[in-house]
């Protein structure tokens, strides 16, 4: 039992060293700076998914307040309405492994 725990802790530590060497790049940046009052779908690559119909999700005024020490927030906010549970707005995110 003790050998098993020792081997497991060694594998966990080795896996941590391998994972810490990995790096990532930013795939997408979404400032969400669309005009207030417009539908989310149709702005900046956002598309409507689910049952097509009248857009119920829209862009609202204002943004999040950034904590002290962070750059000021920019962009607007999303107004998500519970009027229709079959409509979803989604943003296509590029595939990091096959950018074609």
LINQUIQUI-V107683 format. One record per pair of residues at least 12 apart in sequence whose C-alpha atoms are under 8 Angstrom apart, sorted by sequence separation. I is the first residue (numbers start at 1). J is the second residue. If there is no record, write none. Layout:
# LINQUIQUI-V107683
I:J  I:J
This chain:
# LINQUIQUI-V107683
63:75  62:75  63:76  64:77  41:55  62:76  63:77  61:76  62:77  39:55  60:76  61:77  39:56  40:57  59:76  60:77  39:57  40:58  59:77  60:78  39:58  40:59  59:78  60:79  38:58  39:59  58:78  59:79  37:58  38:59  57:78  58:79  36:58  37:59  57:79  58:80  36:59  37:60  57:80  35:59  36:60  37:61  56:80  57:81  34:59  36:61  56:81  56:83  56:84  56:87  55:87  57:89  53:87  51:86  52:87  50:86  51:87  50:87  40:78  49:87  50:88  48:87  49:88  36:76  48:88  49:89  33:74  34:75  35:76  48:89  49:90  32:74  33:75  34:76  47:89  48:90  31:74  32:75  33:76  46:89  47:90  31:75  32:76  46:90  47:91  32:77  46:91  47:92  45:91  46:92  45:92  41:89  40:89  41:90  28:93  27:93  28:94  27:94  27:96
